[in-house]
Amino acid sequence: MPSLGATFGRGAATTAQWDLANADCVTIMGSNMAENHPIAFRFVLEAKARGATVIHADPRFTRTSALADIYAPVRPGSDIAFLGGVINYILERDLWFREYVLNYTNIASIIQPDFQDTEDLDGLFSGWDESKQGYKADSWQYRAETLPSSLENHGILSGESYSEKVGVMISKPVPKDPSLQDPYCVYQIMRRHYARYTPEMVERVTGCPKETFLKVCEALTKNSGREKTGAWCYAVGWTHHTTGVQTIRGAAIIQALLGNIGRPGGGILALRGHSSIQGSTDVPTLYNLLPGYLPQPHARKGFRDLDSYVREESANFGWWHNMSKYIVSLLRAWYGPDTTRGTAGGYGYDWIPKIVGDQSQLPMMLAIQDKLIRGLLVMGQNPVIGGHNTHAIRMSLPNLEWMVVRETFENELASYWYKSPEVHRGELDPHQIQTEIFLLPGSLPGEKEGTFTNTQRLLQWHDKVVEGPADCRSDLWFMYHLGKRLKELYKDSTDPRDAPIQHLTWDYPTAGPNQEPSAEAVLKEINGYTLADGKPVSGYVDLKDDGSTACGVWIYSGVYPEEGKNLARGRTPDPPGKVGSHQGWGYAWPHNRRIMYNRASADPDGKPWSEAKKYLWWDAEHSRWTGYDSPDFELGKAPDYEPDWSKDPQGMEALDGKSPFIMMGDGKSWLFVPAGLKDGPLPTHYEPVESPVANPMYGQQDNPAAKKWPRPENPYHLVSDPRYPYVITTYRLTEHHSGGIPTRMVPSTAELQPEGFAEIPPELAGELGIKTLDWVVLSTARGEIETKALVTERLRPFDVDGKRVYQVGLPWHFGWQGYATGDIANVLTSIVGDPNTTIHEGKAFTGNLRKGRLNGMRP
Amino acid sequence: MSAVNYAETELQDARSRVHLEGHPVHPLPVPERALQYRESILAGIIPHEAELTAGVTITPGQSYGFFTDTSLCIGCKACEVACKEWNNLPADEIGLTGQSYDNTGRLSALTWRHVEFIEQPGRATSMPAFQSHWLMMSDVCKHCANAGCLEACPTGALFRTEFDTVVVQQDVCNGCGYCVPSCPFGVIETNKLDGKAHKCTLCYDRLKGGLEPACAKSCPTNSIQFGPLDDLTRRAEQRVKDLHALGVDNAYLYGTRGGPGATGGIGRLNAFFLLLDRPEAYNLPAAPTLPSTRVRSGLLAGLATMAGLTLAAVAAFAAGRRDR
């Protein structure tokens, strides 16, 4: 979530689900919340019971729309045009929360005089380098700053990271024009940029009727300000685009302009794809991050040692100035007490694996095809279903020498070599596949202990209920004992490349007949401890860069503050009558804050904006912040504190008492992002890489910086390609879980959605002579599948720029294993990515539809 | 950066701050006893668990039931899954029906909770509060106050429990099937596997153990509410008032005493519903009747017919004599 990081400082949901109940308006866009987050949706209904307006903007009328007050139909991939229209409405009608925005955002900051907007360059910003297919962002910077360009980083920093140069480079006060008259202040640039996003243009580009769009704008602006707040919820309906990051930025800008961040009933709830996905980016499983969003060292960046890494990756101003404490404590946790400041680049810095480029999932699959990767260990994924262009993936898997799949059932990945359509069609021959494939039985959640970290950054502990059957083992058991065996294997090696394994600390206590490692011991290491006595630290404020502390994940520090005290076990809700921050329920990072940036819930002087939305305030008598949540601010920093610039302030000293966004170098929310994003400082409407229409707004058709891998097996469709006239959008159903393994294999969930299907609007079905339950074939240049038709008015055609655009909806859970089966939707999608995150574009691509079947090609 | 400093005196009731104009708000209560279980540690079975999950102390001798509020239903089918898992019910025939998102089709011997999906014609962009245009409703056995199935059962397998619910005793049922046509809602069914009659037990076994029924416990939006019948009825009536205040004029209760669904001698439905369209839209009879009430009128009609025929015969004989 680089978009939330680039706007507010931390790439995570700013609020918690239960706080939605305090909202006066809830906007759900890029999410089918009722279906995919049904438990969180409870709080939307609670808000509704109190009179809140619920808005759902989506290409499809879903179970979420059925419970909304306003349903705004939006053509797949046109969300930025819609959001830009809202920004235009707010700015041109002067409906922004002036006092909040002037004090807490960078609206008055002045940008370089050579900045050129998409208005000037027909859809491009200044700094585009055609030969490198990337931006040089120097002209986007704050006036009088000389900051490194993002071009050097192109293809390097591309993950979810709030350290991603956010506020990193600021080294002096930012020049501002509080009168907002300077033509290069952010306010004036934004007004020019969004001038063409009129309600008429919104209707032309998105297909949403103008009246409906205006109704949304009215509801949003009416329910914001001192007395009221509105919240936004999004999910993978926004991230699965080549413009995903900029789409989320659109909502972030709206929420900052309306003064809805850091306040009860406000915020942006990033609804994550499944349970503990938040945890898997925090701890993380991403290739370009170390635990706690510390950047993974890059081989080509020339960081010789720990000192140069810290110098480049830490910040002068703001909280990120403390980063050296977190990396040193991490190294101390990994490589133990015997290393010193002089060991291997500093506490074993050299032993951390270095990255060399984009090693995320999409290019990883291509690397298998190119035989760069020879072995694959897969846990918790089913890439032949959830990957993209999965026919190409299946054809390349035989290049592997070995593959280990840990699963609770035999999934499609483990069985592709003898059961896939490619085998039935004779394209793959099981006798010719040389890969040695291992299927290892995994435990289900009830068969192991540990934590889930959910959407709202909340760690919740769960105990083991029963022992898993037979050879089923937990992931922790597998990783621990694998590590043990590797250490044994390499213990006598003198090869320097084996040093990281030799030096790794790997000594968790085990119990029971299977020697199950203690998950609580791992959590204690994650929390951090002092090396001298092994006692847990109370939180990340205790961490040091002198080598005296160890900490596995600094943002989680505080979850295990004393021996035997695991706050993730907490199950104490606030009793009725409290505001509902539920401090005793689990543990939320950072520092148990439930609403981040909550300093913004008070006005610049530290008083609540209103009695109705009171949350955190300055207690002048005791000289401290107080309220219903853990303050996301220095506890004793008075609202009137000003940095003394003559004394060259560092870190938090440089942020004044009116700067709620403490991770940012200037302490402000960034409406305009001068550094950190690869595709522009402001969201701009581009068509999806595959679109049936030319961009109605600019000469630039699609996101210029989008990551493309045009290869013979990964072709893209041209704009308005007559062979692929329809928009296909893929999605999940409430009845199934992602790749489908936990639900398609169980009869009671399989029967609820027992087969794959495609949802088709009646107008298109009529043209093609298709009726419900007819077999249909969907095709793209990547491949074709057959499925059954479900004709429904819930899908609608869109009239875009005078042209009728049909969309076909396609759930992607299905495969050939289990009780609920169907062809694999992701055969149709391509490998293409957002420039910041390398996330695919499964939500909007083109394809064809016909009545009939694939003859003889069905397994 | 340290722990929270709550200023207790400053704490306001956030929920009471927000008011619908002129209408008190009824937020979801946090049951008192939930505060007693501060950690996720498994410490044996929690006594009277329903007090935590539903705020209800289950006491034999009281009437219990379901209030299914369709205006809150999101069609997630968690109730169907929870029911099958708890009651160990196998899947029905697996296959796509083409009827919107409904693939279990109907209540049956193997499906005791069933979510209906009703797609209404038209493409709205502005809608009344809560559910509209795609109606979803979790159907279940109504546990009628006067139950047709129970009256028809010749073996006593069907009986009324100490919780005022209607349950089939599997060891007594002989599979005669008389109960099947006697249910005005088409709920009860015999199963081809064992030949016996099956339907929702309102989780009789769970109630005995102090647990809330599985479907109600799993419902994420409180569309299915479990509790003492009088309490549920009060809540439901308030909910209808609240919805009317929000402009949802078509909300009404189905199955409460004197209302639709509770006609024809049935009295009332212990599992009743808040509906947003005509009962027929949900496959529910608008005016169901207890079969025995039809037996009575049928019997009278039969007697009257016999009397008429007798009179006719007498008249015919008399006429014959005259002719002779």
HADDOCK unambig.tbl for C-alpha pairs under 7 A between the chains (distance, minus, plus):
assign (segid A and resid 34 and name CA) (segid B and resid 74 and name CA) 6.15 0.50 0.50
assign (segid A and resid 35 and name CA) (segid B and resid 76 and name CA) 6.42 0.50 0.50
assign (segid A and resid 38 and name CA) (segid B and resid 220 and name CA) 6.38 0.50 0.50
assign (segid A and resid 39 and name CA) (segid B and resid 220 and name CA) 5.04 0.50 0.50
assign (segid A and resid 42 and name CA) (segid B and resid 220 and name CA) 6.07 0.50 0.50
assign (segid A and resid 42 and name CA) (segid B and resid 221 and name CA) 4.68 0.50 0.50
assign (segid A and resid 46 and name CA) (segid B and resid 27 and name CA) 6.77 0.50 0.50
assign (segid A and resid 50 and name CA) (segid B and resid 18 and name CA) 6.64 0.50 0.50
assign (segid A and resid 50 and name CA) (segid B and resid 19 and name CA) 6.31 0.50 0.50
assign (segid A and resid 50 and name CA) (segid B and resid 20 and name CA) 5.82 0.50 0.50
assign (segid A and resid 50 and name CA) (segid B and resid 25 and name CA) 6.19 0.50 0.50
assign (segid A and resid 51 and name CA) (segid B and resid 20 and name CA) 5.72 0.50 0.50
assign (segid A and resid 63 and name CA) (segid B and resid 74 and name CA) 5.95 0.50 0.50
assign (segid A and resid 66 and name CA) (segid B and resid 131 and name CA) 5.31 0.50 0.50
assign (segid A and resid 66 and name CA) (segid B and resid 132 and name CA) 5.30 0.50 0.50
assign (segid A and resid 66 and name CA) (segid B and resid 133 and name CA) 6.15 0.50 0.50
assign (segid A and resid 66 and name CA) (segid B and resid 134 and name CA) 5.60 0.50 0.50
assign (segid A and resid 67 and name CA) (segid B and resid 130 and name CA) 4.77 0.50 0.50
assign (segid A and resid 67 and name CA) (segid B and resid 131 and name CA) 4.50 0.50 0.50
assign (segid A and resid 67 and name CA) (segid B and resid 132 and name CA) 6.66 0.50 0.50
assign (segid A and resid 68 and name CA) (segid B and resid 129 and name CA) 6.85 0.50 0.50
assign (segid A and resid 68 and name CA) (segid B and resid 130 and name CA) 6.43 0.50 0.50
assign (segid A and resid 69 and name CA) (segid B and resid 126 and name CA) 6.02 0.50 0.50
assign (segid A and resid 69 and name CA) (segid B and resid 127 and name CA) 5.05 0.50 0.50
assign (segid A and resid 69 and name CA) (segid B and resid 128 and name CA) 6.06 0.50 0.50
assign (segid A and resid 69 and name CA) (segid B and resid 129 and name CA) 5.41 0.50 0.50
assign (segid A and resid 70 and name CA) (segid B and resid 125 and name CA) 5.66 0.50 0.50
assign (segid A and resid 70 and name CA) (segid B and resid 126 and name CA) 4.63 0.50 0.50
assign (segid A and resid 70 and name CA) (segid B and resid 127 and name CA) 6.10 0.50 0.50
assign (segid A and resid 71 and name CA) (segid B and resid 125 and name CA) 4.54 0.50 0.50
assign (segid A and resid 71 and name CA) (segid B and resid 126 and name CA) 6.15 0.50 0.50
assign (segid A and resid 72 and name CA) (segid B and resid 125 and name CA) 5.90 0.50 0.50
assign (segid A and resid 212 and name CA) (segid B and resid 125 and name CA) 6.70 0.50 0.50
assign (segid A and resid 462 and name CA) (segid B and resid 40 and name CA) 6.68 0.50 0.50
assign (segid A and resid 463 and name CA) (segid B and resid 41 and name CA) 6.95 0.50 0.50
assign (segid A and resid 569 and name CA) (segid B and resid 39 and name CA) 5.09 0.50 0.50
assign (segid A and resid 569 and name CA) (segid B and resid 40 and name CA) 5.29 0.50 0.50
assign (segid A and resid 570 and name CA) (segid B and resid 38 and name CA) 5.73 0.50 0.50
assign (segid A and resid 570 and name CA) (segid B and resid 39 and name CA) 4.81 0.50 0.50
assign (segid A and resid 570 and name CA) (segid B and resid 40 and name CA) 6.78 0.50 0.50
assign (segid A and resid 571 and name CA) (segid B and resid 37 and name CA) 6.68 0.50 0.50
assign (segid A and resid 571 and name CA) (segid B and resid 38 and name CA) 4.51 0.50 0.50
assign (segid A and resid 571 and name CA) (segid B and resid 39 and name CA) 4.93 0.50 0.50
assign (segid A and resid 571 and name CA) (segid B and resid 40 and name CA) 6.37 0.50 0.50
assign (segid A and resid 572 and name CA) (segid B and resid 35 and name CA) 5.68 0.50 0.50
assign (segid A and resid 572 and name CA) (segid B and resid 38 and name CA) 4.92 0.50 0.50
assign (segid A and resid 573 and name CA) (segid B and resid 35 and name CA) 6.74 0.50 0.50
assign (segid A and resid 575 and name CA) (segid B and resid 30 and name CA) 6.50 0.50 0.50
assign (segid A and resid 576 and name CA) (segid B and resid 29 and name CA) 6.99 0.50 0.50
assign (segid A and resid 576 and name CA) (segid B and resid 30 and name CA) 6.21 0.50 0.50
assign (segid A and resid 577 and name CA) (segid B and resid 12 and name CA) 6.77 0.50 0.50
assign (segid A and resid 577 and name CA) (segid B and resid 13 and name CA) 4.11 0.50 0.50
assign (segid A and resid 577 and name CA) (segid B and resid 14 and name CA) 6.32 0.50 0.50
assign (segid A and resid 577 and name CA) (segid B and resid 15 and name CA) 6.63 0.50 0.50
assign (segid A and resid 578 and name CA) (segid B and resid 11 and name CA) 6.46 0.50 0.50
assign (segid A and resid 578 and name CA) (segid B and resid 12 and name CA) 6.53 0.50 0.50
assign (segid A and resid 578 and name CA) (segid B and resid 13 and name CA) 5.52 0.50 0.50
assign (segid A and resid 578 and name CA) (segid B and resid 14 and name CA) 6.24 0.50 0.50
assign (segid A and resid 579 and name CA) (segid B and resid 13 and name CA) 6.55 0.50 0.50
assign (segid A and resid 579 and name CA) (segid B and resid 14 and name CA) 4.92 0.50 0.50
assign (segid A and resid 612 and name CA) (segid B and resid 17 and name CA) 6.44 0.50 0.50
assign (segid A and resid 626 and name CA) (segid B and resid 5 and name CA) 5.44 0.50 0.50
assign (segid A and resid 626 and name CA) (segid B and resid 6 and name CA) 6.63 0.50 0.50
assign (segid A and resid 627 and name CA) (segid B and resid 5 and name CA) 6.40 0.50 0.50
assign (segid A and resid 627 and name CA) (segid B and resid 6 and name CA) 5.59 0.50 0.50
assign (segid A and resid 627 and name CA) (segid B and resid 7 and name CA) 6.47 0.50 0.50
assign (segid A and resid 628 and name CA) (segid B and resid 6 and name CA) 5.88 0.50 0.50
assign (segid A and resid 629 and name CA) (segid B and resid 4 and name CA) 5.86 0.50 0.50
assign (segid A and resid 630 and name CA) (segid B and resid 3 and name CA) 6.09 0.50 0.50
assign (segid A and resid 630 and name CA) (segid B and resid 4 and name CA) 4.72 0.50 0.50
assign (segid A and resid 634 and name CA) (segid B and resid 1 and name CA) 5.86 0.50 0.50
assign (segid A and resid 635 and name CA) (segid B and resid 1 and name CA) 5.44 0.50 0.50
assign (segid A and resid 734 and name CA) (segid B and resid 76 and name CA) 6.03 0.50 0.50
assign (segid A and resid 747 and name CA) (segid B and resid 91 and name CA) 5.60 0.50 0.50
assign (segid A and resid 748 and name CA) (segid B and resid 81 and name CA) 5.70 0.50 0.50
assign (segid A and resid 748 and name CA) (segid B and resid 84 and name CA) 6.51 0.50 0.50
assign (segid A and resid 748 and name CA) (segid B and resid 91 and name CA) 5.62 0.50 0.50
assign (segid A and resid 749 and name CA) (segid B and resid 81 and name CA) 6.51 0.50 0.50
assign (segid A and resid 751 and name CA) (segid B and resid 91 and name CA) 6.34 0.50 0.50
assign (segid A and resid 751 and name CA) (segid B and resid 94 and name CA) 5.15 0.50 0.50
assign (segid A and resid 751 and name CA) (segid B and resid 103 and name CA) 6.74 0.50 0.50
assign (segid A and resid 751 and name CA) (segid B and resid 104 and name CA) 6.82 0.50 0.50
assign (segid A and resid 752 and name CA) (segid B and resid 103 and name CA) 5.44 0.50 0.50
assign (segid A and resid 752 and name CA) (segid B and resid 104 and name CA) 6.38 0.50 0.50
assign (segid A and resid 753 and name CA) (segid B and resid 103 and name CA) 6.43 0.50 0.50
assign (segid A and resid 754 and name CA) (segid B and resid 94 and name CA) 6.05 0.50 0.50
assign (segid A and resid 754 and name CA) (segid B and resid 95 and name CA) 5.44 0.50 0.50
assign (segid A and resid 754 and name CA) (segid B and resid 96 and name CA) 6.01 0.50 0.50
assign (segid A and resid 755 and name CA) (segid B and resid 95 and name CA) 6.72 0.50 0.50
assign (segid A and resid 755 and name CA) (segid B and resid 96 and name CA) 6.10 0.50 0.50
assign (segid A and resid 772 and name CA) (segid B and resid 98 and name CA) 6.11 0.50 0.50
assign (segid A and resid 773 and name CA) (segid B and resid 98 and name CA) 5.94 0.50 0.50
assign (segid A and resid 790 and name CA) (segid B and resid 98 and name CA) 6.27 0.50 0.50
